[in-house]
Amino acid sequence: MKKLISYGIFPFDVLVLSNTNLKRINTTLKEKLPIDCHKEIKAFKGDYDARTVMFSNGATCIVFNKMDKGTIAHEAFHAIAFLFDRIGIKFSLANDEIYAYTLQYLINKINGK
């Protein structure tokens, strides 16, 4: 799977890749990212069920080697936490709805809804 998901109202996208090897990850990300971010792709080396990385330009990539509901929720949470940190929205009980709605939106998009 390869999906580019737009947050819509936020200025960054999420690229979701699944069941792919490091060579394909490198190729795909080098096509999508500016050259100054290419050195950051090394974050996807290693053995993991899934990994989420926000690059220095604000783009986020989630790579899944395992896609059960819990893993999707876990990685989607990382993605929105990176996003909100980047745009300066710190989590609090006063703004938890924006986190919850964005998490729901991202999980639905990852699941094809």
Contacts in CASP RR format, 6 or more apart in sequence:
PFRMAT RR
TARGET T0000
AUTHOR 0000-0000-0000
METHOD contacts of the structure
MODEL  1
MKKLISYGIFPFDVLVLSNTNLKRINTTLKEKLPIDCHKEIKAFKGDYDA
RTVMFSNGATCIVFNKMDKGTIAHEAFHAIAFLFDRIGIKFSLANDEIYA
YTLQYLINKINGK
1 16 0 8 1.000
1 17 0 8 1.000
1 18 0 8 1.000
1 19 0 8 1.000
1 64 0 8 1.000
2 15 0 8 1.000
2 16 0 8 1.000
2 17 0 8 1.000
2 20 0 8 1.000
2 28 0 8 1.000
3 15 0 8 1.000
3 16 0 8 1.000
3 109 0 8 1.000
3 110 0 8 1.000
3 112 0 8 1.000
4 13 0 8 1.000
4 14 0 8 1.000
4 15 0 8 1.000
4 16 0 8 1.000
4 32 0 8 1.000
5 13 0 8 1.000
5 14 0 8 1.000
5 15 0 8 1.000
5 16 0 8 1.000
5 106 0 8 1.000
5 109 0 8 1.000
5 110 0 8 1.000
6 13 0 8 1.000
7 13 0 8 1.000
7 14 0 8 1.000
7 83 0 8 1.000
7 102 0 8 1.000
7 105 0 8 1.000
7 106 0 8 1.000
10 83 0 8 1.000
10 87 0 8 1.000
10 102 0 8 1.000
11 87 0 8 1.000
12 58 0 8 1.000
12 59 0 8 1.000
12 60 0 8 1.000
12 83 0 8 1.000
12 86 0 8 1.000
13 59 0 8 1.000
13 60 0 8 1.000
14 60 0 8 1.000
14 61 0 8 1.000
14 62 0 8 1.000
14 79 0 8 1.000
14 106 0 8 1.000
15 28 0 8 1.000
15 29 0 8 1.000
15 32 0 8 1.000
15 59 0 8 1.000
15 60 0 8 1.000
15 61 0 8 1.000
15 62 0 8 1.000
16 61 0 8 1.000
16 62 0 8 1.000
16 64 0 8 1.000
16 110 0 8 1.000
17 24 0 8 1.000
17 25 0 8 1.000
17 28 0 8 1.000
17 61 0 8 1.000
17 62 0 8 1.000
17 63 0 8 1.000
17 64 0 8 1.000
18 63 0 8 1.000
18 64 0 8 1.000
18 65 0 8 1.000
18 67 0 8 1.000
19 64 0 8 1.000
19 65 0 8 1.000
20 28 0 8 1.000
20 63 0 8 1.000
22 44 0 8 1.000
22 45 0 8 1.000
22 46 0 8 1.000
25 41 0 8 1.000
25 44 0 8 1.000
25 63 0 8 1.000
26 41 0 8 1.000
26 44 0 8 1.000
29 37 0 8 1.000
29 38 0 8 1.000
29 41 0 8 1.000
29 44 0 8 1.000
29 61 0 8 1.000
30 38 0 8 1.000
30 41 0 8 1.000
32 59 0 8 1.000
33 40 0 8 1.000
33 41 0 8 1.000
33 55 0 8 1.000
33 57 0 8 1.000
33 59 0 8 1.000
34 57 0 8 1.000
36 56 0 8 1.000
36 57 0 8 1.000
37 55 0 8 1.000
37 56 0 8 1.000
37 57 0 8 1.000
37 59 0 8 1.000
40 53 0 8 1.000
40 55 0 8 1.000
40 56 0 8 1.000
43 51 0 8 1.000
43 53 0 8 1.000
44 51 0 8 1.000
44 53 0 8 1.000
44 61 0 8 1.000
44 63 0 8 1.000
48 63 0 8 1.000
48 65 0 8 1.000
49 64 0 8 1.000
49 65 0 8 1.000
49 66 0 8 1.000
49 71 0 8 1.000
50 62 0 8 1.000
50 63 0 8 1.000
50 64 0 8 1.000
50 65 0 8 1.000
50 66 0 8 1.000
50 67 0 8 1.000
50 71 0 8 1.000
50 74 0 8 1.000
50 75 0 8 1.000
51 62 0 8 1.000
51 63 0 8 1.000
51 75 0 8 1.000
52 60 0 8 1.000
52 61 0 8 1.000
52 62 0 8 1.000
52 63 0 8 1.000
52 75 0 8 1.000
52 78 0 8 1.000
52 79 0 8 1.000
52 82 0 8 1.000
53 60 0 8 1.000
53 61 0 8 1.000
54 60 0 8 1.000
54 79 0 8 1.000
54 82 0 8 1.000
54 83 0 8 1.000
54 86 0 8 1.000
55 61 0 8 1.000
58 86 0 8 1.000
60 79 0 8 1.000
60 82 0 8 1.000
60 83 0 8 1.000
62 75 0 8 1.000
62 76 0 8 1.000
62 78 0 8 1.000
62 79 0 8 1.000
62 110 0 8 1.000
64 71 0 8 1.000
64 72 0 8 1.000
64 75 0 8 1.000
72 107 0 8 1.000
72 110 0 8 1.000
72 111 0 8 1.000
73 103 0 8 1.000
73 107 0 8 1.000
76 103 0 8 1.000
76 106 0 8 1.000
76 107 0 8 1.000
76 110 0 8 1.000
77 103 0 8 1.000
79 106 0 8 1.000
80 99 0 8 1.000
80 102 0 8 1.000
80 103 0 8 1.000
80 106 0 8 1.000
81 91 0 8 1.000
83 102 0 8 1.000
84 90 0 8 1.000
84 91 0 8 1.000
84 98 0 8 1.000
84 99 0 8 1.000
84 102 0 8 1.000
89 95 0 8 1.000
89 98 0 8 1.000
91 99 0 8 1.000
END
